[in-house]
Each structure stands twice: as structure tokens, then as C-alpha cells.
Amino acid sequence: MGDEWDERLKAYEGRAAVVGGVGKDPVNAPMIRHWCEAMGDTGPAYRGPGAVAPATMLQVWTMGGLTGHADQADQAGQAERAGRGGRTQAYDELLALLDEAGCTSVVATDSEQEYLRPLRPGDEITFDVVIESVSARKTTSLGSGYFVTTRMDVRAGAELAGTHRFRILKYAPVRQQPRPPRPRPVVNRDNAGFWEGVARHRLLIQRCTGCATLRHPWLPGCNACGCPDWDTVEASGAGTVYSYVVMHHPRFPAFSPPEGGPGPAGPYAVGLIELAEGVRMVSNVIGVPYDKVRIGMPVRLVFHTYDGESVLPVFRAAEEAA
Ligand code: ZN
């Protein structure tokens, strides 16, 4: 699917998607009242004599309901024969081409409205929809596909009352991929001793031999006294969650669930763990759902082997969270 395909899709830009649409009901007080009740909007402008419709109801007046606009579509569309649901053949063709390109899934991504004139009970609504743009093929977290933007011009009588831009993504869903391997730690001269310890399932904390201050992460010198000499003490493995964040997005399948087993990419908790010895380190909190991690929660060091070869220190919740 190369540029030629993209050009074929682009050719639909500017073509009609709906021609001569007619609102099923004129703007009316009961629908305004239902909308305001559903939205919890008690604005005085929407009630009583001289009421206007909330501007954000713009699209509501164009909706075809369960039966769509097929009844009127047969009469409309002198320029282009109307297809299903009041849509033109051009729009149906575009959607069929996208299906053919493997983009069989659809998701609404966003909409924009512009308001030019308030709508009042009694206004008769007509509308047309044009295919405003078709993007080049894009890669998204859902899969690769095309953004299709349509613009609906909503009229009250002959007057343009507003426009409603609506964007969908027609995409080829991403197939279930094997879990990518966990990123490897970056080992350098300053932290090599730490990772050598981890490989032997020992969590080593650097200790300044000048002033005995413990430090983590590993550094070439002491922040407290500047002394370059150090030795290590082994962490007991006890700690508490000092702070944490939950990573929701973007999703990194390699990190979730943190135990490294099979499963969908999902949110995971990143903890700042305060070790019993006093230093803090960033790691995963495991053994508890991400949304049950709490500050102050006791945790216990475990060494987990990821992808059968990469050993990492992670922290398991010491108590079962309720
Ligand atoms: Zn020191």
C-alpha cells in the first residue's frame, strides 16, 4: 500500500458524503429540555419564551435515529446518488476502499464545532456533509490506518448555523504481538559493581569509606564529603513505598504486567522504594494490583528473572492489599 494507494484515497477529498440531509424534527423545546436534563445544564437561556438551543446540540438536530435518513436519501442527491443511511456513494466507496486496505476497524477520534447563529424552536434544519480530508497512512497504538475528516454544514432555513467536523480513524487492528523483551540495564564503570551484585541476587548499597554515608544510585564519589573511596553493604531487602506513580500511557508491553508473564499491556506501578538502610531506589512494585499501591506500604526485595536471562531487583508488596 504505497503512495499510489494514498493518492487514490485522497481523490475523495472535497466530495460529498451526505447531500440534502433534512433534520427529522425541527428544533424543539422537549428535545432541548431532555438534553439540558441529561447534561445537568440549568441555564436560563434554554428555557421559556425566547429560549435558544444549547449550541453543542448542533449535531443532535441532524441525527437520523435508529432508522437513519434512508427515506429522504432516495429523493436527495442529484449530484451523487445516495447510498445507505443518506450517505453518498462516494463516501461508501471510500469506506469500502479503506476496508480493502485492511482498515476494517473504526474509531471516532475527535470532533470540532463552530457556531454561527443560535438555533431556536421552530428552526427547520438541513445539512450537507463533505469529505474534507483523508490523511496519509498513519501508525497509531491501535494499528495503522487513515484519518478521515468530514465537515457537516448545518443550516437553519438557508442560513448556515454552524459546522460540525468529525474525524474517524479507519485502521487495521494490531495483531497480538509477542511480548518484547524487557530493556536491559545500562551498565557502566560507575555502576558495574551494582549489577554484578544483582546477578548474584545481592542488592549492594555503596558506602563512602570517608564518612560512611550510604548512597544509591551508584556514583564515583561521595555527595556528602567528596571522597572517591567506597565499599558496599548488602541491603536487607526490607523497604517501604516512599512514593509511586502509575504508568497508564503510553503502554510498554515489556513492562506490564511487571512479573513479565504473558498478558496484555496495561498500567503498572513504578515505586520509589525506601530501603530499610535509608537509601531510595526506583523499581517496580509487584504482587499487588497497580491501583492498590500506597505510600508507606511495606515491600520486600525479590530478584526477578525477565526473558529467562535478565535479573532485576523488584519489590513485592509484603502484605496482601485488600
Ligand atoms: Zn563521604
Boltz pocket constraint, residues with backbone or C-beta under 6 A from the ligand:
constraints:
  - pocket:
      binder: B
      contacts: [[A, 208], [A, 209], [A, 210], [A, 211], [A, 212], [A, 213], [A, 222], [A, 223], [A, 224], [A, 225], [A, 226], [A, 227]]
      max_distance: 6.0
